[in-house]
Amino acid sequence: MGKGYHSRSPEEFRDYLKQINEKHKKTRWRQIVLFIDLVLVVLIFYIGFKALNPGSFQNSTKSDKQVVDGYPTYLSLSREEDPTYQGYFLFIENHTKFETKVPFATWKSEFRIKTKNGILCFSEPIEWEERTIPSEANGFLYHSVSKERWKSLVPDCRKEIFDEEASIFRSKFRSLDLGFYAQVVIHTNDRSYTFQIKQKPYK
């Protein structure tokens, strides 16, 4: 005889069905609890990874700092919302006891846009407006670029600068891969310095 119900009593049969139903309920609750535990574990791993790698899920608005002609320098993206222009600040730290004028006469500067695969899409020379940085102070140079000029670029470049395929159905993790690189290159007598920021595409 196989396993199962073997009683002839209706009352025992009802009790048997009740036990089966309760067993199924317990199994369902166990599955729900296991699923919640799994979600919590994934969430904890995500929070921990994000804390250890803060730049992994968002693009930094600053480049790495480099020392140019003795002055620590870095590029920063302007956060001012403008539908037609994008601004960039080149911050320069003057830790000396004397004021200094920037840019230096030996500098030749260039602004570039590159795809994430390194294809050069846009390039233009930069004519900085001269500024004086007091001693023991920080100063900046400013460059602004017209977004309208980028809209006339070839499709392979334009689609990385402007998110033309935005959709509510696209995965958020898929959008993390989108973006382009803005660069300011400074050529001095000794060498060239490249300051780079990865930007999200404009919507």
C-alpha positions in Angstrom: 0.0 0.0 0.0 1.2 3.5 -0.8 1.5 6.3 1.6 -1.6 8.5 2.1 -5.1 8.3 3.7 -6.3 4.8 4.8 -9.0 5.6 7.4 -12.7 4.9 6.8 -13.9 7.6 9.1 -15.1 10.9 7.6 -13.9 12.9 10.6 -10.4 11.4 10.3 -10.5 12.2 6.6 -11.3 15.9 7.3 -8.5 15.9 9.9 -6.1 14.4 7.3 -7.1 17.2 4.7 -6.6 19.8 7.4 -3.1 18.6 8.2 -2.2 18.6 4.5 -3.5 22.2 4.1 -1.5 23.3 7.2 1.6 21.6 5.9 1.3 23.5 2.6 0.8 26.8 4.4 4.0 26.2 6.5 5.9 25.4 3.3 4.7 28.6 1.6 5.7 30.7 4.6 9.1 29.1 4.6 9.6 30.0 0.9 8.5 33.6 1.6 10.9 33.9 4.6 13.8 32.4 2.5 13.0 34.9 -0.3 13.0 37.9 2.1 16.3 36.7 3.6 17.8 36.5 0.1 16.7 40.0 -0.8 18.2 41.3 2.5 21.5 39.6 1.8 21.7 41.1 -1.7 20.8 44.5 -0.3 23.5 44.3 2.4 26.1 43.3 -0.2 25.0 46.2 -2.4 25.3 48.8 0.4 28.7 47.4 1.4 30.0 47.4 -2.1 28.7 51.0 -2.7 30.3 52.2 0.6 33.7 50.6 -0.4 33.4 51.8 -4.1 31.5 55.1 -4.0 32.3 55.8 -7.7 31.0 52.6 -9.1 27.3 53.5 -9.3 27.6 57.2 -10.1 29.9 59.4 -12.2 32.3 61.7 -10.4 32.0 65.4 -11.2 35.8 65.9 -10.7 38.9 64.6 -12.3 42.0 63.3 -10.6 44.3 66.0 -9.2 47.6 66.6 -11.0 50.5 69.0 -10.3 51.0 71.3 -13.3 54.1 73.6 -13.2 54.1 73.2 -9.4 50.4 73.9 -8.9 47.9 71.1 -7.9 45.2 71.2 -10.5 41.9 69.4 -11.3 38.9 69.7 -13.6 35.3 70.0 -12.2 32.0 69.9 -13.9 29.7 72.9 -13.5 26.4 71.8 -11.8 24.5 74.8 -13.1 21.6 73.6 -15.2 21.7 75.1 -18.7 19.9 73.6 -21.7 22.3 75.0 -24.3 25.8 75.2 -22.6 28.0 73.0 -20.3 30.6 74.7 -18.1 33.9 73.3 -16.8 36.1 74.7 -14.0 39.8 74.1 -13.9 40.7 74.6 -10.3 44.3 75.6 -9.4 45.7 75.6 -5.9 48.3 78.2 -5.0 50.2 77.1 -2.0 53.0 79.6 -2.4 53.5 83.0 -0.6 53.1 84.9 -3.9 50.1 85.6 -6.0 50.2 84.1 -9.5 48.4 84.7 -12.8 46.9 81.8 -14.8 47.0 80.5 -17.4 50.7 80.6 -17.8 52.1 81.9 -21.1 53.5 78.4 -21.9 50.2 76.7 -21.7 48.2 75.6 -24.8 44.8 74.1 -23.8 42.3 72.0 -25.6 38.9 70.7 -24.8 37.9 67.2 -26.1 34.9 64.8 -26.0 35.6 61.1 -26.4 33.4 58.0 -26.4 33.9 55.3 -23.7 35.8 53.4 -26.4 38.3 56.3 -26.8 37.0 57.7 -30.2 37.6 61.4 -30.4 34.3 63.1 -31.3 34.9 66.8 -30.6 37.9 69.0 -30.1 38.4 72.8 -29.8 41.2 75.1 -28.5 40.6 76.8 -25.2 41.3 80.5 -24.7 41.2 81.0 -21.0 40.3 84.3 -19.4 43.3 85.4 -17.3 42.8 85.3 -13.6 44.9 86.2 -10.5 45.2 83.7 -7.7 46.2 85.2 -4.3 48.9 83.5 -2.2 47.7 80.5 -0.2 44.4 80.4 -2.0 42.5 78.5 -4.7 41.5 79.9 -8.0 39.9 78.6 -11.2 39.7 79.0 -15.0 36.3 78.5 -16.7 35.4 77.1 -20.1 31.9 76.8 -21.6 30.9 74.6 -24.5 27.8 74.8 -26.6 25.7 71.6 -26.5 24.2 72.5 -29.9 27.5 71.8 -31.6 27.5 68.3 -30.2 24.0 67.6 -31.7 25.5 67.8 -35.2 28.2 65.1 -34.5 28.1 61.7 -36.2 25.5 59.3 -34.7 28.0 57.1 -33.0 29.2 60.1 -31.0 25.9 61.8 -30.5 24.1 58.8 -29.1 26.7 58.6 -26.3 26.4 62.3 -25.4 22.6 62.5 -25.7 20.4 59.6 -24.4 18.3 59.3 -27.5 17.0 55.8 -26.6 15.8 56.6 -23.1 12.9 54.4 -22.0 11.1 53.4 -18.9 11.5 49.8 -19.9 15.4 50.0 -20.0 17.1 48.4 -17.0 18.7 50.8 -14.5 21.9 48.7 -14.6 22.0 49.0 -18.4 22.0 52.8 -18.1 25.1 52.6 -15.8 27.1 51.7 -18.9 26.1 54.9 -20.8 28.3 57.9 -20.8 31.1 59.8 -22.5 34.4 61.5 -21.4 35.0 65.2 -21.3 38.7 66.1 -21.3 40.8 69.3 -20.8 44.3 68.8 -22.1 47.0 71.3 -21.1 50.3 71.3 -23.1 53.3 72.8 -21.3 56.9 73.1 -22.3 57.7 69.8 -20.4 54.7 67.6 -21.1 50.9 67.3 -21.6 48.3 66.8 -18.8 44.9 65.3 -19.4 42.1 66.0 -17.0 39.1 63.7 -17.6 35.5 63.4 -16.3 33.1 60.7 -17.2 29.7 62.3 -17.8 26.2 60.8 -18.0 24.4 61.4 -21.3 22.1 64.4 -21.5 18.4 63.6 -21.7 
